[in-house]
C-alpha cells in the first residue's frame, strides 16, 4: 500500500536515539529533501543550523546558564536536563523560520512552510532508517537563545529536530479515529 509509510510514522524520543547519525552523503540527501516544501511566493522562509559533536554539549551548557540566570530558583535537575537534552542524538537540526513581515505572503504561511521542513526531516530520517523527534521547549521561544543561535529579529526557532540511530523502539500511542476529526461543510 503506497501510504503504509505514513501510517507507520512515529517520532522516536530523543533519549532513545544514539550514534551513528547520517554520514555526509545521507545528511545532504536528507536536508535537500527536507527543504522541498510548499512555499507560497518562493520566499524560502527557512534556515537550518546543525548542532553536532561537542557543540551539543556546549549548547546545552549555555542553555542551562541562561535558564539559571532567568530562574535562579530552578531545581538542579531541571538545569541538568537543559545541559543533557541535546546529547542523545548525534545530530540536532535547528529549523528556523525567516518571517518577512509586511509582505503579501501572510506570516502564518511562512511559518507553516518552515514547519513543513521540520516534518520532512522526520519523514526523511525515518525513510533513511533513522529515528527522529521534533522538540521545542522553552529554548525555542526564548530571545536570548535566539541570540545565542545568531537569529535575526525576524527569525524564530520552529523546532529542534533530533536525528540518530534508534537504540530503543518507540511505542505507539493512541491516535484519533478519522471519524473523530473529520467533518464535511455544506451550504
C-alpha positions in Angstrom: 0.0 0.0 0.0 1.5 3.3 -1.1 0.6 5.2 2.2 1.9 2.5 4.5 5.0 4.6 5.3 2.8 7.5 6.6 0.6 5.1 8.6 3.7 3.9 10.4 5.3 7.3 11.0 6.4 7.6 14.6 8.6 10.0 16.5 11.4 8.3 18.5 12.1 10.1 21.8 15.5 11.8 21.6 16.8 9.9 24.6 16.2 6.7 22.6 18.5 7.9 19.8 22.2 7.4 19.5 25.2 7.0 17.2 25.6 6.8 14.4 23.8 9.7 12.7 23.6 10.3 9.0 27.0 10.5 7.2 27.8 13.4 5.0 26.1 12.0 1.9 23.0 10.9 3.7 22.8 14.2 5.6 22.9 16.1 2.3 20.3 13.8 0.9 18.1 14.3 4.0 18.4 18.1 4.1 17.9 18.5 0.3 14.7 16.6 0.5 13.6 18.3 3.7 13.6 21.8 2.2 11.4 20.8 -0.7 8.2 22.1 0.8 5.2 24.2 -0.2 6.5 27.8 -0.3 3.9 30.4 -1.3 5.7 33.2 -3.1 9.0 31.3 -3.3 10.4 33.1 -0.3 12.4 30.2 1.1 11.4 31.2 4.6 13.6 28.5 6.3 17.1 28.3 7.5 18.8 25.3 9.1 21.5 25.1 11.7 23.3 21.9 12.6 24.3 21.2 16.2 26.5 18.1 16.5 29.6 16.8 18.1 31.0 18.8 21.0 28.7 21.7 20.1 25.8 19.7 21.5 27.4 19.8 25.0 28.3 23.5 24.7 24.8 24.4 23.6 23.3 22.5 26.5 25.6 24.2 29.0 24.8 27.7 27.6 21.1 26.9 27.8 21.5 25.9 31.4 23.3 29.1 32.1 20.6 31.2 30.5 17.9 29.3 32.4 19.7 29.6 35.8 20.1 33.4 35.2 16.4 33.8 34.3 15.1 31.5 37.0 17.6 31.5 39.9 15.5 29.0 41.9 15.3 26.5 39.1 15.9 23.0 40.5 19.3 21.4 39.7 17.5 18.5 38.0 15.9 21.0 35.5 19.2 22.6 34.8 20.8 19.2 34.3 18.1 18.3 31.8 18.9 21.6 29.9 22.6 20.5 29.8 21.9 17.0 28.6 18.9 17.5 26.3 21.0 17.6 23.2 23.5 14.9 23.9 21.5 11.8 23.0 21.0 12.1 19.2 24.2 12.7 17.3 22.5 15.4 15.2 20.2 18.2 16.1 18.8 20.3 13.2 17.6 23.7 14.3 14.8 24.6 12.0 14.4 28.4 11.7 11.6 30.4 10.1 12.7 33.6 8.4 9.5 35.6 8.6 9.1 38.6 6.3 6.7 40.9 8.0 4.6 43.3 6.0 4.7 41.1 3.0 1.9 40.0 0.7 2.5 36.4 1.8 1.0 36.1 5.3 3.4 35.4 8.2 1.4 32.2 9.1 2.1 30.7 5.6 5.8 31.4 6.0 5.9 29.8 9.4 3.9 26.8 8.2 6.3 26.4 5.3 9.2 26.2 7.8 7.1 23.7 9.9 6.9 21.5 6.8 10.7 21.4 6.6 10.7 20.1 10.2 8.1 17.5 9.4 10.0 16.5 6.2 13.1 16.0 8.4 11.1 13.5 10.5 9.8 11.6 7.4 13.2 11.7 5.7 15.1 10.4 8.7 12.7 7.5 9.0 12.9 6.8 5.3 16.7 6.6 5.6 16.4 4.2 8.5 17.0 6.7 11.4 14.8 7.9 14.1 13.9 11.5 14.8 12.0 13.7 17.2 10.8 17.3 16.7 11.1 19.2 20.0 10.7 22.8 21.1 10.7 23.5 24.8 11.4 26.9 26.4 14.6 27.4 24.4 12.7 27.6 21.1 10.8 30.6 22.3 13.5 32.5 24.2 15.0 35.6 22.5 18.3 35.2 24.4 18.6 31.7 23.0 17.8 33.1 19.6 20.7 35.5 20.0 22.9 32.5 21.1 22.0 30.8 17.8 22.6 34.0 15.8 19.0 34.5 14.8 17.9 37.8 13.2 15.0 39.7 14.7 12.7 38.3 12.0 13.7 34.7 12.7 12.3 32.2 15.1 13.0 28.6 16.0 10.4 26.2 14.7 12.0 23.3 16.5 15.0 21.2 17.3 14.8 18.0 15.2 16.9 15.3 16.9 18.2 12.6 14.4 20.0 9.4 15.1 20.0 5.6 15.2 17.2 4.1 17.1 18.6 2.4 20.2 15.2 1.6 21.7 12.0 1.3 19.7 9.4 3.9 20.3 6.0 2.8 21.5 2.9 3.6 19.5 0.3 5.8 21.2 -3.4 6.2 20.6 -4.3 8.1 17.5 -7.7 9.7 16.8 -10.0 7.7 14.6 -10.7 9.5 11.3 -14.4 9.9 12.3 -13.3 11.9 15.4 -11.6 14.6 13.3 -13.4 14.6 10.0 -16.4 16.8 9.1 -17.9 18.0 5.9 -19.1 21.5 5.2 -22.2 22.0 3.3 -24.1 25.2 2.4 
